[in-house]
């Protein structure tokens, strides 16, 4: 454009004539006009027509920036700089002293860079068969490789130059000694009560504070790191333009409710199911709520509120399916009033029928807003009383402050709903949802909570903090013709409690009592509406008689990720390919074993349980030339140290099987040889003494330890000493002589070092097919345990961390493959009900004990009341999380 200005520099144009000439060129060539759709910024009008008007501080939408220039026929490329996130965070806070502003700017920056890379990076460009326009460059790589890296960037940008600046690594001034307890940003937001991993938008997990890097090599270029792109906070989508339509029907056809103790992963799970089912958007959701007005208008006003996750419920646009989220308990602060009993209600009713007993005249959203305002006032008073209170004292002081006067519901109309509309909805609550004070006379119906009377007839009145009787909740919806499923979220008990204590309820007595009640309610639901539950199909509305309660393991979900989640989708009848990102929120709670935790020798206790069962001796089997193949096999599989031994021993005792001798044996078998329990850790490596030979394994020779077998043979054919048994194994089981020689040589080796190759994995899928091909009924139980704890136990056994990571990855791969093929709705399962693979959570066993184990028995067709001692081997590893840095 400057060439048309007859030598006058546009940026120095201060007279009106020059300004108009520049504006004219901008309108003609750059298409910046007051009538333009996109001026790059705000379109100037009147005398400023032709100029784009910018704020003093702004971020740039990189994607539209690219498209702006492409529309003008300009070949544009964008370079996105990445830099170490810890360092960039420090630099950002040096430049921007307001942490809240810094976080907000960072969230927007990462959202913009992520979107640009997705649309115009290599993958996006390839989809549209267009040239790549967004490139990523690393500051650390520039400092390390200097010219080589820089010249490669030149080539990508088609720059023909040999210019090289001076390379001075500005990161060095931030590097100090290693922090033995590094701060972990995976955290619980105590104000919002959310659990990590927290689902935000587009399936990402917000478990780190966003970071904003800078650049020092060239001042003009700022580095916008993509290192933490999964933690970006996208710009909020616009709220709906239309107000919600009046509802004629309040009950959906199908309900999925996620229950769990506080801090057990319910938020993440409910939001994931919400997105997968179409009830909740990938970028969050909008809710039209009544809240106190601001400014001059102090009265209540309806407004759109944006939700990052399924805070309580979300419904599909057609009103057919609702996802509900209810932690146990739900609602206001714990211990308010102090030491109050935990209130238990029958069900969560539709929002239109929901009111709080404390203020039944208030819309519940409005009531919560008023209480929160009161709470903030109380907090200020409590802080004034105590200069430096600890968490527990502060909470107690907070509860001692008296409430302010309650706020009455205002008369007259609001922007959206008036008293007539409220009365209409009350009528629907009475007629369709069957919520009425008359229910106290007709015991066939319940209101879900306390029935409202007189002017509140049609409302269910709830305490400020309550737990829900899950069994009654199921039956409440079934009697109203709603197809309901409940998902019970299980997480390591010790971790869940610590997370709750630090983030939700800093009162130990109240926390433990609430958790105990939550677990009892979950146990009852599993016993009555789990697999083969005692009340499945007992109600007139429950025609199918199917399972209604499903347990989900937080550790299993984080471990098996998309495989586990897809299995849950199928159980719940959700057709979706949506998979969020996963981050293990347990890691920060796991430390080195505390030998004073009261459960030392945990593994040796399991070994003793496995090797000293009091069932009949089976040595006579070796002399029996009858059938060498069992009729029924249950293989208990899991990554080593995932407590497969505990479940194997429990199942052996429950089925009347006894151990076949020797600590290294993998079999327990019934007296008649028809039933066999197989203990199959991945990998199988006999003992810690053998593992000590693996302490020096490096990445270079890890593959030497990853021997893979197709199957584990039945006990009679594992290492037969009798010639007649050997011949029958060859004939009946189709096992070749070479296999016997290989297995036998491994078992009889004496030199500990030579046992290195004897450490082997089993292909779980081919193991199943080996038995099925011989007409043997086989089930495989995959045991999931917290990944960090399993690895720590493994490492404590003397194995190198390199080998532990490689072995764990291989184990999970084999287990995932088996579940995809033979788990719920597996690709090789001929029909529903013939699944061969079941996932069991170790943490679930320790949390729900007998109820969970009996559920496993039912799934496997085992009729037994045997219960082992439940000693939580995880407890000694659980620590308090590092303190947060503000």
N, C-alpha and C positions, 0 to 999 in steps of 0.2 A: 504493500500500500504506500510505502514511503516514496516510491518512484513517481507517484502521481502528485506529490506535494511540492514539486519544483524546489527541492532542497530544504524545505522547512521540516524540521523534526517534529513528529506528531506529539511526542511526549513533552515538548516545550511550547506547544501551541497554546498561548494564553489569550490571544485576541479572538473576538467573536467570529471573524471571517474564517480564520484557520480552523477554529472549532467546528464550524459548519461544514467546511470542506472535508475534515476528517470524518465527521458524522455521516456525511453523504457516502464516502467510500466504504465506511463500515456497513451502511445499509445496503449498498449495491453489491459489494464483494463478499462481505462476511455475513450478510443477511441478518444483521442485528437491527430489528425494527420493532416499533411499539406493537405491531400486529403479528410479530413472529411468534411461533410456538415455543422456540428455544433460543434465548439470547445468550446462553452461557451463565447468566445470573439474572437479576431483575431487569426487565426491559425498561430503558429510560423512555420518558414520555415528554411531549412538548419540546422545549429547547434541548432536552437531553436525548431526544429520539436519535438512535444510532449508537448509543453508548450502553454497555452492560454495567449495571451498578452493583458493586460488591460491598459486603459488610467489612468492617476493619479486620475481623478474624473469621476465617471460614475454612471448612473442609471441602474437598472436591469430589463429586460423584465421578469416579474414574471411568466407569462404563459409559456414561453419557458424554463425558469429555472426549472419549475415543470416537463415539458416534457423531458428535458435533463436527469434528474435523473430517471424518470420512464423508459426511454429507456435503462438505465443501470441496471434496476431491483431494484432500491432503493425506498423504501416506504417513500415518502416525504410529509410533511405538511407545510403549510404557515400560519403564523399568521399576520394579518393586524391590526395595531393599529389605533384607532381613538381618537381624542382629540378636545377640544373646538376650533373652527376655529379662533376666534378672538385672543386667546392666542397663538396658534401655529403660526399665522401670525407675531405676535410681536417677538416671539423667532427666527423665521426664519430671520427676518430683523436684529436681533442682530448678527446673525452668518454670514449672507450674506449681505454686505453693499450696494450691487448694486441691487436696486429694480427690474430692468428689468431682471437681471439674476435670481433673486428669483422667479419672476412670471413664467419665462420660465421653470425653474426646477420644480416648483409646478405643472404646467400644465401637464408636462410629467409624474410626479409621480402619479397624480390622474388618468391619463389615464391608466397607467400600473396596478395600483391596481384595478381599475374598471373592466378592461378586465379580470384580474385573477379571481375576485370574480364571474363575469358573467359565466366564462367557468368552473371553478373548485369549485365554492361555492355550497351551498346546492341545488339550483335549477338546475344548470348545471350538477352536478353529478347525480341528480335524473333522468334527461332526458336520460343520457347515461347508467343509471343503474350501476354507479361506486361509490366507496366511496368518501365522501366529503374530499377535500384536502385544501381548503382555509377557514380559520376561522377569524372572526372579534372580536377584544377585545377592550373595551373602557377604556381609561385611567381614566376618571371620575368615572366609576363604580369600577375600582380597588381601587381608593382612598376612595370611599364611603363604599364599602362592604368588602374590604380588603381580608382576608383569604377565605371567602365564595366564592367570585367571582374568586379568583385565583385558588382555588382547583377545581372549575367547569371547568376552562380552562385546568387544568391538565387532567381532565377526558376526555375532548374532544380530547386531544392530546395523550391519553393513556399513561400518565406519572403517575407512582405510587410513590408518594412522599408527605411528609408533610412539606417540606421546605417552610418557609415563610420569606420574607425579611422585612425590616423596611419600613413602608409606610409613606412617607412624601409628602404631596400634594404641588407640585410646582406651582399649579394654583393660590394659595392664594395671592402670591405677585403681581399678575396682577389685582386682583379684587379691585375696588374702588367704590366710590359713583356712583349711577345710573346717567347716562347722560340723561338729560331731552330732549335733541334733539340728539339722537344717530345718528351716521353717517350711512347713508344708501348707500351701494355700488351699489344698482340698479341705473344705471347711463347711460347717453348718452356719447358715445365716441365722443368728439367734433372734433377730428382729422378725424375720419372716417365717422362721421355723421350718426351713427347707433342708432336705437331706442331700448330701452329695452322694452319687453324682446327680446334679440338678439338670433336668431337661430344660432347655430354653427354646431355641428356634432352629428349624431345619435339622432336627435330630441331633443337635449338638449338646454337649454337656458343659455346664458352666461350673467348673470346679477350680478355676484359677481366676485371680483378678486380671483383667486385661492389662496389657503392657503397651507402651508407646515408645518406640526407639527413636534415635536421632542419628545424624551422621557427622563425622568430624573431618573426613578426608577432603571433601569439597563442600564448602559452606552452602552452596546453592541447592544441593540435593539433600532432601530429608529422607531418612530411612523409615519406611512403614513396614514393619516386620509382619510376616505371615506365620511366624513360628507358632504363635498361639491362635491361629485363625479359628480353631474350633471353639474358642471361648468368646468369640466376637458377639457383640450385642447389636443386632441389626436395627436399622431405623424402623420404628413402628409403622405398620401399615395403617392407612387411613381408617377411621371407624366407619361403620355402616352409615349410609346416607338415609336409609329409611328406618323409622322407629319399629320396634318389634310388633308384629301383628297380634291382636288379641287371641288368646288360646281358647279353643273350644273343647280340647281334650288335654288332660294333664298327665295321664299314665302312658308311658311308652309301651311298645310291644315286648321289648327286651331290655333287660338291665344287667350290667356287669358291675359289681361293686368290689373295690379293692380295699381289703381290711389288713390291719397289721398294727403292732405296738408302735408308738411314736418312734421315729428314727429307724424304721425297719425297711425303708426303701419304697414306701407306698406312693410318694409323690412322683418319683421317676417312673414307676410301673404304671400308675394310673394315666399319666400324661402320654406315655408310649402307646398304651392301648387306645387312648383317645385319638391320637394321630392316626394310628393304624386302622381304626374303625371309621374314620371320617367325622368323628364327633368334635374334634379339636384340630385347629390349623397348625401347620408346621411352623408358622410364625406367631403362634399364640392365638388367643381368642378375645372377643369383646363381650362384655356383659353390661346390660343396661340396669343401673342400680340407683337407688335413692340414697343420697348422701347430704350432709350439711352444706349449705351454700357458703360461698366466700364473698369477701368484700362487703358491700352494703347490704346485699341480700343474705341474711343469716338463716333464712328458712330452708327447708329441705328441697332439694332439686334432683331430678333424675339426670344422670349423665352416663356416658359410655366409659367403662373402666377396662383397661387392657390387662389380660392375665397371661403370665409367662408359662403357667402350668395348670393342670386340672386341680384347682384348689379344693373344690368340693364336688362338682358335677359338670358334665358337658354332654350335650345331646346333638345327634345328627340333624341336619336341616329339615329332614322329613318327619322328625319326631318319633322315629321308629325305635332307635337305640339310645340308651343313656349310659354313660360311664360315670360311676360314682366313686369318690375317694373319701374314705373315712379312716383316719388313724384312731387307735383306741388308747386313751379317750380322745374326743374331739372338742374343740371350742376354746374357752377362755383359759386364763392362767390356772396352773395347778395350785391347790391349796387355798383357793379363794372361794368361800371363806376358809380359813386355816383348819386343817384336819377334818374337813367335811367328807362324808361318805362318797364313794364314787357312784354317781347316778347311772343307772342302766335303763335304756329305753328299748322299745320293741323294734323300731324301724326308722329309717330316714324317709320322710314323706316328700312329695314334690315341694319345691320352693314356695309356690303360691299358697300352700297350706301350712307352712312352717312359721312359727312365731316363738319367741322366748317367753318363758313363764314370768320372768322378772318384769318385762315390759310388753305385754301381749298387744297393746294398742299400737306399737311401733312396727313398721316394716323391719324385718330382721337385719337387712343391710344397714339401714339407718341406725338401728339400735347398736350394732357393732361399732359404727363410726363414732357415736356419742360416747360409748364406753371407752373407746381408745383415746378420745380427747380427755376424758376423765382420768384415764390411766396415766397419761403424760403429765397431767397436773399432779397426781399423786407421786409420780416418780420424782418430779422436781422437789416436792416437799420432803420425800425420803432422802434424797441426796443432800438436802440442806441439813438434815439431822445427823448425817454420817459422812464424815469427810472422805474416808477411804474404806468403804465397807467391802467385805468379801462378798462373793456371789450369794451365798446362803443368807447372810445377815441382811444384805440389801433387799433380797426378796421378802424376808420376814417384815422388815420395816415398811416395805411398800404395802403389804397387806394390812398393816395397822392403821393406815391413813383412812379416815372416813370418806365415804362417797360424797360427791356433790349431789345437789338435788337432781332428780331425774327430769328428763325433758318429755313433755307431752306431745303426742302426735298432733300436728297442726290441722285445723279445719280447712275445708275448701279444696279446690283443685290444685294439682301440680301440673307440670308440663306434660306428663304422660298419663297418669292414672288418677282418677278421682274416687270418691267414696262409692259411687255407683259401680264402678269397675271392680273395686275391692269386694263389694257385696256379691257381684256376679260370680267372681272366682270362689268366694266362700260357698256359694251354692253348688258349684262344680265339685269342690272338695267334699261336700256332704253327699252329693248324689252319685258321682262317679268313683271317688276315692274312698267313700264310706268312712269319713271322719266326722263324728258327731258325738255330742254328749249323750245321745241315746245308746251309744255302744256300751255304756256301763250297765245298761239293762239287758241288751242283746249281746251275750258273750261271744257270739260267732265272729263279730268284727272288733278290731282294736284300732285305736287312733294312731298308733305308732309311738306316741308319747302320751302325756296327760291330755285328756279331751277338754277342749275349750267349751265354755258354757255361755248361754245367753248371747250377748253381742259377739262373743268369740267362738260361737258354735261353728264348726267347720275348720277350725285351726287346731293343729297339734302343738301343744305348748312344751317347749324343751328347757332343760336346765342350761345354764351358761356353759358348763363343761360336762360331757356325758360320754359313756361308751354305749355301743349298740349290741344287743343280744343277737348274734349273727344268725342263729337258728330261727329265732322269731322273725328276723328281717327277711329271711328266705320265705318263710311261710306267709308273712304279711303280703308279699308280692304274688306268691303262687295263688292264694285265695282270691286275688283280684285279677287273675288270668294273665299275669305278666310272666314271661319266660325269664327266669333269673339265674345267674351264675355268680358265685363269689370267689374271689381270688385272695388267698391268705399269704401275705408276704412274710417270709421267715428270714431273719438275719442273726448272725452270731449274737447270743444273748448278752455276753459281756460287752461287746462293742456297741450293740444297740442301746444298752443301758447307759454307758458312758456318753454316747452321743445325745441321748435324751436328757441326761443330767446337765450337760454343758449347754445344750441348745434349747431345751423346752421347759424342764422342771428341775430347778436346782435344790429341791427339797428331797432328801434321800428317802425318808419314810413314805412320802406321797408317791414318789417315782416307783418304788418297788411294789407298793400296793397296787397302783394302777397297772403295772406290767403283769402282775400275778393275775389280776382279773381279766386282762386282755387275753392272756394265754389260756385261761379256763374257758373263755367264750369261744376261742378258736378251736380248742380241743373238742368241745361239744359239737361244733359245726362239722368238723371232720368225721366224728363218730356217727353223726346222724345223716349227713348229706355228702360224705366223701364216697370213695369207691365202695360199692355194696353197703352204703350207709343204712342204718336201721330204719330210717324214715323216708328213704327214696321211694316215690310213688305212693306214699300213704295218704296224700291229700287229694281231694277231687280235682283240683286244678293241675295236679302233677300227672298228666296222662302218660308221659314218656317214661317216668320212673328213673330218669338218668341221673348221673352224678351231678351235684350242684356246687359242691365245695372243692376247690383245687388249691393245693399248696404250691407256692413258688419260692425257690431258694434264691436269695440275693447273691450268695456266693456262687451258686450254680449258673445264674444268669450272667454274672460278670466273667465267669470262667469260660462258659461255652458260647456266650454271646448270641450271634444270630441263629445258631442251631437251636439253642434252648428257647429263644423267643418265638421262633417259627412254630415250634412244637406247642407252645402255649396258645398261639393264634388258632391253631387247628383245634385244640381242645375247646376253645371258646367260640368256635365258628366264625372267626374273623378272617376274611380273605384279604391279605395284604402282603406286600413285599417290603414294607417300611422297616428299616432297621436304624435305630439311633446310634450315636457313638457311645462307647462305654468307658468309664473310668472307675477304678476300684477305690471306693470311699473308705474301705477298711484299712488300707495300708498304713495310714498315720497312727492307727491304734495298735499296731503290731510291733513289739520290741523283742529283745532277747528273752529267753525263757527265765522266769523267776522260779528258782529252785525252792523257794519257801511258799509256793502257791498251794501246797497241799496235794498236788496230783503228780509229783515226780514219779518216774518209772512208769509213766502212762503206757508206753509202747510195750514194755515187758509185761505189764498187767494184761494187755491184749493178747500177747503171745501165750501167756499162761492160760487165758480163757480158751484160746483156740486149741491148745495141745492137751488140756486136761479135762475135756468134757466127760461127764459121768455116764455116757450112753454105752450100750453093749459093745464089747470088743469085736472087731471085724477081721481079726487075723485069719479066721476060718475061710474067708473069701479066697485066700491064696490057694487053698486046696480044693476049691469048688470048680469043677469043669463046666458048670452051667453057663448061662449067657453072660458074657463079659461086659455087655453094654447095659447101662442103666436105662430106665424108662423116662426118668425125669432128671434134668440137670439145671441147677441155678448157679451161674457164674457171677461172682461179685468182683467187679472191675473198678479200678480207680488209679489215679496217679499215686505213686508210692508215697506212703505216709499220709494218705487221705482217709485213713481209718477204715479201709476195706476189711481189715482184720476184725474190727469190732462187729461189723454187720455180718461177716462170714460166720463168726462164732455164734452170734445170736440166732441166725437162720439155721445153723447146724443143730443147736439145742432145740429150737422150735420144731424141727422136722424129724427129730430122733436120729440124726446122723452123728457119728463120732469120728474123731480124727484118726487117720490111718498110721500115725507114728512118725516121730522125727519132726523137729522144728521146721525143717525145710520142706515138709510135705505141703501140697496145695489142695489136698482133698479131705473131705469128711463124707462118710457114706453110711446109708442105713444098713441095718442088720441083714436084710435080704438082698442088698446090692441094687435095689431098684431106684433109689433116690440118692443123688449126689450133690454136695455143695462144693464149689470150687472157689478157692481164694486166689485171685489173679491181680495182684498189684502190677502196675506198669511203670517201670520194668520189674521183673522178678529177679532179685539178686540176693536172696537167702538171708543175709544178716549184715549188721554194721561192720563186722570183722572183714567180710568180703568187700564191703564198700570202701574200707580204708585203702584198698589197692587202687581205688579210683581217685584218690585225692589230688593227684598231679595231672589228671587228664586235661589236655589243652584243646583248643578249638581245632587244632590240626588233626588229632586222632580221635575226636569224639565219635566219628562214624564207626570206629572199631568196636564201640560199646553198644551200638544200636542194632543188634541182631534181631531179626523179626521172624517169628514162627507163625505158621498159619493157624495152629490150634493147640490146645492142651488136651491130651488124650484122657479117657476115663481112668479111674484109679487102677483098675485091674491091668490096663495096658500101658501104664505110665513107665514102669520098670519091672516087668514080670520076671520072677525067678523060677517059675514052674514052666516046664516045656509045653505041657498041654495048654496052659493059659496063653503062652506065646503063640501057639498055633491057632488058637481061637481068635486072638487079637488080629492075626494076619488075615484070617478068613472072615470073621464077623465084622471087624472094624476096618478092614482093608488098609492095615498099617504095614508098611514094608519093613524088611529086616534092617535096611539102612537107617530108618528113623529110630529104631530101638537102639542101634549101636551109637548113634549121635547123642540121644538123650541120656543113655546109660553112661557114656563117657563123661558127660558134663556133670552128672550127679556123683560119680565116683572119684572125680579129680581130688587130689590131696594137697597139691601145692596151691597156696592162696593166690599167688600172682597169676598162676595159670587159669584161675577161675574168672579172669577178666572177660573172656569171650562167653562165659556161662551166664552172663547178665543179659537177659533177653526180653523182648516185648512180644506181645501176641496180637495179631491182626484180629480184632474183635469181630469184625464183619465175617471174615472167612471162618472164624471159630464157630459162629452161629450156624453158618451154612454147612460146616463139616458135620455137625450133629443133626441138622435137619435132613441132610442127604441120607442119613442112616435111620431116619424115622424116630428120632429121639426128641422128646418135648423139651426145649431149652428156653430159659429166660436169662437175660443178662441184666444185672443191676449196676448202674454206673453211680459210684459214690462221689459226690462233690463236696470238697472242703475248702475253706478259705485258702487261696493261692499262696499268700505271703506266709501263712503258718505252715502249710505243707512244705514249702521250700526251706523254711528255717529248720524244720525237723530233719529234712533230708541233709542239709548242710551240716547239722550237728552230728550226723552219722559219719562225717569225714569225707564227704564227696565234694569235689570242686564245684564252685558256683557256676562255672562254664558248663559243666556236665549237667548240673541240675536244671539250668534253663533249657538246654537242648533236649533233655529227657522229658521235661514237663511239656514242652511244645509238641514233641512226638506223641506223648500220651494223650494229650487233648485232641490231637488230630485223629488218632485211632478211635477215640470215644465219639467224637463228632460224626465221623463217617458211619459208625454203627448206628447211632441214633437217627441219622438222616435216612438210613436204609430200613431199619427195623423198629424205630420208635413210633410214637403216635402219628398215624397217617404216613408212615414211612414209604419210600418209593418201592420197597419190595414187600410191603405188607398187603396181602390179598384183600382183606376186608377189615373194617373196624372191629376191634375186640381180639384180633390175632397178633397184636404187637408183641415183639420179643424183647424190647429194650425199655427199661424203666430207670428214671433218674431219681436218686435219693440224696437228700441233703444231710450231711453230718450235723450241721448246725441245727437243722430242723429236728433231728433225733434228740439232740441235747436240749432243745428248747421245749418241745412238746412231748418228749419221752414216749410213754405208753401209747398215747393217741396216735402219734405219727408212726410208731413201729407197727401197731395193729393195722394201720392203713396200708403199710408195705406188705404185711402178711396177706391182707385181702387182695391186693393187686397180684400177688404171686400165687394165690389159691392155697394158702397155708392156714390150717385150722389149728390155732395154738394160742395159749394165754401166757406163754413163757416171756418173762421180762428179765433182761440182764441188769446189772448195776450201771447207771448212767453217770459216768465220771467225765466231766468236760475237759478234754485234753487241750482245749484252746485257751482256757482261762489263764494259764501261767504266762502266756505271751502278750496279754492285753495290758496296755499302758495308757496313761492319760495323754491326749494329743498335745503337741507343743503349743505354748501360748501364742495367740495371734499377735502380730505386730501391726500397730495402727499408725 
